[in-house]
Amino acid sequence: MVKTNKDKFNKVKIVPDTSIIISQILTEKIEKGEIKNSEIIIPIAVLDELQAQASKNQKIGLLGLEELKKIKEISTKKKIKFRYLGTRPSLEDIKLSRSGRIDAIIRDESIKNDAILFTGDYVQAIVAEAMGAKVNYIPKEINEEDSNLDKFFKDELISSVHIKEGIPIRVKKGLPGDIELVSIDKEIEEEEINKIIKDIEDFARVSKKRDKQIIRDGAKVIQLDKFRITITMPPFSDKPEITIIKPIKKLQISDYDIPKKLMERIEVAAEGILVAGSPGSGKSTFASSLAEFYSAKNKIVKTIESPKDLQVNPEISQYGPLEGDFEKTAEILLLVRPDYTVFDEVRKSRDFMIFADLRLSGVGMIGVVHASNPVNSIQRFIERIEMGMISNIVDTVIFLKDGKIEKTYQLELVMKVPTGMLEADLTRPVIEIRDFIDSTLEYEIYTYGEEKVIIPVIEIEKKERKTKDVSMKKLKENYAKYEEDMNIEMISSKRALIKTDKKNIPEIIGRNGQNIMNMEKKLGIKIDVEPNNNALGKNINHIIHETGNSLDILFKKKLDGKTLNVYIDNQYILSATVGKRNRIRVAKESDIGKSIINAIIQEQKIIVTNID
C-alpha cells in the first residue's frame, strides 16, 4: 500500500518529481518546519521537463521554474542542502515523456541516492514502491469550490463563458436563434485569470471525468465532464483567455419538428447522414439525439469525437483518436461491428476519407460538418472523394439553423444531360440534389472538363424562363403578320420552333436562309421552322451526292429558283431554294448536314416536296 503524506522529515534526502514541484507543496512544508536538516535533490530531468514546458508557453512550466527558484531560496535560509543531480534526458526520453520515461529517470535518481521520492502521482508512487524506493505520496488537495465550473452557469440558458484578461466575464445566454452576449462581472485582472487557469488545470489533473487533453504551443483544450474548456496564452493569443462551453439542453428526436416522411427515412433508409450547420446551430445536439434514437431501436451505436463532448446515454460508447489517430479508431470500429457511428466533427481531409471508408464498409454513418449552407457540406466531400462514389457515401443532408431543421436534401446518381444542356451526346453521370420533402431538383453535381461543378438548377431555370419570355415576345412581334396561322414554341432558352403554313416558310427563311439566320443572330437562339400540318406536298424525285465538304440534293426535273421542303421520316428539317445548277447544297458539318448523313446511315426515308 502506498504510504501517504508523512508529516515530519529530519536528516533525510528528498527527490521531488514534477507533480510535487508544480503543486508548490515543498516550499510550504519547508516554511512550516516539516522538513529539517535534510537534502533536497532535484533531478536534472525535472528541470529540463519544466524548461521544455515553459519554452512552449505552458503555464505549468513557468510555475514549476518559479517554484524551483523559491525552494532554493527557502532552503538556503533554513540551512537545507539543495542541489541538482543526474544526467540530462535524451531526445528520445523527451519524446517518450508522456509514456513515463521522465518519471522512470526520477525514480532511478531517488533509488540511486537512497532518497525519499516525493510525488503527487499515484501511478508513479505505486511503481516506485514496487521497485523498492522510499515513497511519500502527497495527493493534490483540490478546492472543490474554486474548481467547480457550475458557478459560471447559474442560469441554465448560459451556453458558453468567455474570460479574458482586461475585460469583464461575458456569457452567451439564450436558446439557439435568440442568443445574446452579456457581461456579468468586473474586468478580470491577470492574477485572477491565472488563478482560474491553475484551478482548472489542477482539477483536470486529478479528475476521473477528464477526457484526453489537446495541448499545443500556447493553447490547450480540456474536456472536463460536460464542460469543454479552451485555454489560450501569448504569443498565440494577445492575452490569456478561457472559453468554457456547456450544452444547454439534452434533446430527444421527438423534441424536433420532423415531418413524417423524413422520420421514415431516418428510421428505414438513411445510412449516410450529414448533419450540417454553422457553429452553435445545434448540430451536435441533434446528432446526439439521432444516436440515442438508433440505440433505442436496438442498434449498436458508437461515436468518434475529440474531445468526447456528445451528451449520450451510457449504452453508446464514445471513442477518441486511438494513439492520436482516428484512422486507427476506424480499424477498431470495423472489428466491433457497430450499426451506426456518429463522427463529430468531420473537418480534415483524413476525416472525410475515414467517414467514406466506414460508410463503404457498410457502417451507418452520421457526420457532423460545419457549413454555412447544406450544399457547402456536400462541396467539402466532392473536393476529396471521387464524384461517382458520393451518393453511396452520403444519401441525406440535414441542415440545422437556430436549433431547428431548416432544410433536408437527398442525393441520387443518375445518367442524364445536365440542366441547361441540350445535345444528347452530353449525357454524363449527374448527382441530383433534391429537396427531400417536395422532391424539387435544386442542384446538380457533374464533371465539366476536368472540374467537378455544383450547378444551382433553380437559378438556371429562373434565368431560362426569363430568356424564353424575352425571345418569345420578340418572335411574336417580328412575325405578327403570320399570327393567325403560326404557332411559336420555345423548346429551351436557346432554341425555338415555329410552325406555320407552308406558303409562309420561304419568306420566313429567306434566300439561302438569310432571313432566319439574321433573326437567330439577333436573338442569340436557334430557330427551327416547320409546316403546321401533315400535308407534305408532292414528292419530288432526287438523289443525294457527296462532294467534298458538301451534300448535294440533285433533281432530274429542272427546278432552279423553286423553294422546296426537305423531311426525314416525315419530320421537317429544311426549306431551301434550288440553285442554277439544279441542286440544293448543304454543308456536311452543319446541323442539317449531320442529320441527313445520319438518316442515310440509318436508312431513314428522306423526302423532298414542293411548297405549293
Buried (B, 14 or more C-beta within 10 A) or exposed (E): EBEEEBEEBEEBBBBBBBBBBBBBBBBEBBEEEBBBEBBBBBBBBBBBBBBBBBEBBBBBBBBBBBBBEBBBEBBEEBEBEBEEBBEEBEEEBBEBBEEBBBBBBBBBBBBEBEBBBBBBBBEBBBBBBEBEBBBBBBBBEBEEEBBEBEEBBEEEBBBBBBBBBEBBBBBBBBEBEEBEEBEBEEEBEEEBBBEBBBBBBBBBBBBEEBBBBBBEEBBBBBBBBBBBBBBBBEEEBEBBBBBBBBBBBBBEBEEBEBEEEBBEBBEEEBBBBBBBBBEBBBBBBBBBBBBBBBBEEEBBBBBBBBBBBBBBEEEBBBBBBBEEEBBEBBEEBBEEEBBBBBBBBBEEEEBBBBBBBBBBEEBBBBBBBBBEBBBBBBBBBBEBBEBEBBBBBBBBBBBBBBBBBBBBBBBEBEEBBBBBBEEEEEEEBBBBBBBBEEEEBBBBBBBEEEEBEBBBBBEBBEEBEEBBEEBBEBBEEBBEEBEEEBEBEBBBBBBBBBBBBBEBBBEBBBEEBEBBEEBBEEBEBBBBBBBBEEEBBEEBEBEBEEEEEBBBBBBEEEBEEBBBBBBBEEEBBBBBBBBEEBBBBBEBEEEBBBBBBEBBEEEBEBBBBBBE
